[in-house]
Amino acid sequence: MRAFTSLALAAAISLGGALAAGAVAAAEYTIVIENMAFGPVPADLRVGDTIVWKNDDLFRHTATARDKSFDIDLPAHSEARLVLDTAGSVAFFCKLHPGMKDTLVVAP
């Protein structure tokens, strides 16, 4: 019985290690707003990642999804966080300055 218990424990540890090795940790990215423009959007976004929207401008801005999945108000010199929970492309813009726009592309 001891041999079985040790074998079962070794298998469980091996499986746990394999699962942990396959898991990808969520990342945090910052999109800086300055000079009336969104900074570069990271190219390798994944579900579970966090975007820190940082407004370094003198003016209030928003980060607003065209599909209404998020609407973040950013007073001057503030920041806010958004956890990405859905895969796909999401166009976004600033409601106060509609010429400011870009797209998030989120992988599963």
C-alpha positions in Angstrom: 0.0 0.0 0.0 2.9 2.4 0.7 4.3 2.0 -2.8 0.9 2.9 -4.3 0.6 6.0 -2.1 4.1 7.1 -3.1 3.3 6.5 -6.7 0.0 8.4 -6.5 1.8 11.3 -4.8 4.5 11.4 -7.4 1.9 11.4 -10.2 0.0 14.2 -8.5 3.1 16.3 -8.1 4.1 15.6 -11.7 0.6 16.6 -13.0 0.6 19.7 -10.9 3.9 20.8 -12.2 2.8 20.2 -15.8 -0.3 22.3 -15.3 1.6 25.1 -13.7 4.2 25.0 -16.5 1.4 25.3 -19.1 -0.3 28.2 -17.4 0.5 31.7 -18.5 0.6 34.4 -15.8 -1.5 37.5 -16.5 0.5 40.5 -17.5 0.1 44.2 -16.8 0.5 46.8 -19.5 0.2 50.6 -19.4 -1.3 52.7 -22.1 -0.2 56.3 -21.6 -2.3 59.2 -22.8 -0.3 62.4 -23.5 -0.4 65.2 -26.1 -4.0 64.4 -26.9 -3.2 60.9 -28.0 -3.3 57.3 -26.8 0.1 55.7 -26.6 1.0 52.4 -28.3 -1.4 49.5 -27.6 0.5 46.3 -26.7 0.4 43.7 -29.4 0.3 40.6 -27.2 -2.8 41.1 -25.0 -4.5 38.0 -23.5 -7.6 37.4 -21.5 -6.7 38.0 -17.8 -4.2 40.7 -18.6 -4.6 44.2 -17.0 -4.3 47.5 -18.8 -3.4 50.5 -16.7 -4.8 53.6 -18.5 -2.6 56.5 -17.4 -3.6 60.0 -18.3 -0.5 62.2 -18.3 -2.3 64.9 -20.2 -3.5 68.3 -18.9 -7.1 67.4 -20.0 -9.7 64.8 -19.0 -10.1 61.9 -21.3 -12.0 58.6 -21.5 -11.1 55.2 -22.8 -14.5 54.1 -24.1 -15.2 50.8 -26.0 -17.3 51.2 -29.1 -19.1 48.0 -28.1 -19.8 49.6 -24.6 -17.8 46.8 -22.8 -15.9 49.5 -20.9 -16.0 53.2 -20.3 -13.2 54.6 -18.2 -13.2 58.2 -17.1 -9.6 59.6 -16.7 -9.3 63.1 -15.1 -6.0 64.8 -15.8 -3.0 63.1 -14.2 -4.9 60.0 -13.1 -5.0 56.3 -13.9 -7.4 53.4 -13.9 -7.2 49.7 -14.4 -9.1 47.4 -16.7 -8.9 43.5 -16.6 -9.4 42.0 -20.0 -12.1 39.3 -19.7 -13.1 38.6 -23.3 -11.1 37.7 -26.4 -11.5 39.6 -29.6 -11.0 43.1 -31.1 -12.4 46.1 -29.3 -12.2 49.5 -30.9 -12.0 52.3 -28.3 -12.0 56.1 -28.4 -12.1 59.2 -26.1 -15.7 60.5 -25.8 -14.3 64.0 -25.3 -11.9 63.9 -28.2 -13.3 61.5 -30.8 -10.2 61.7 -33.0 -8.4 59.8 -30.3 -9.0 56.1 -31.1 -7.3 52.7 -31.4 -8.1 49.0 -31.0 -7.3 46.4 -28.4 -6.8 42.9 -29.9 -7.1 40.3 -27.1 -6.2 36.6 -27.6 -7.8 33.9 -25.5 
